[in-house]
Amino acid sequence: MRWDRLFEDLDAQVESDVIRQREAEVADRTRHERAQIDIQSRLLASVGTSPVTVRFVSRSLTGVVRDVGPDWMLLETAGRRSALVATAAVASIVGAARGVVEPSVVARRFGLGSALRAVSRDRSAVELVAAGVPLVGTIDVVGSDHLEMAEHAPDMPRRARNVTAVHVVPFRAIEWVRRVRP
């Protein structure tokens, strides 16, 4: 009788060790899988869902995520205004969906430079916030890691006589860009 209990106890200990090892392996695999998730995949899960608040060092924007690239997101803010947000400048995002959506191969390649070139093509005046400093003007050139912006009054066209300064802005300083209201 005592031997039976001893063997039952040993079996229970072995089974308990197997369960603990399995739980530890599942936890380790879960941590490994989560470590593979990038911000683009997290934000893609938020496209078209409830509003998020994107916080920067000195201000925040609230709106619905409309599109996402590897290093940017398009946020539709109040009044159906769209802001191109550089994710490198984001301090935190409140309200992002908990899921994950795998981006397409094309989406992975359409970086901030490509998105800024699309904004600059129509020569519209834009508001740009770089390192907390707001600028208004027209994006003239988009390089591989920077842009050149002619600063001018928002209600004036981009003409040499209207330009008050030309700024070279590294991508890493850009927080967000949006077209000036017409």
ABEGO torsion letter per residue (X at the ends): XAAAAAAAAAAAAAAAAAAAAAAAAAAAAAAAAAAABBAAAAAAAABGBBBBBBBBAABBBBEBBABBBAABBBBBBBGGBBBBBBAAABABBBGBBABBBBBBAAAAABBAAAAAAAAAAAGBBBBBBBGGBBBBEBBABBBAABBBBBBBBAABBBBAAABABBBBBBAAABABBBBBBX
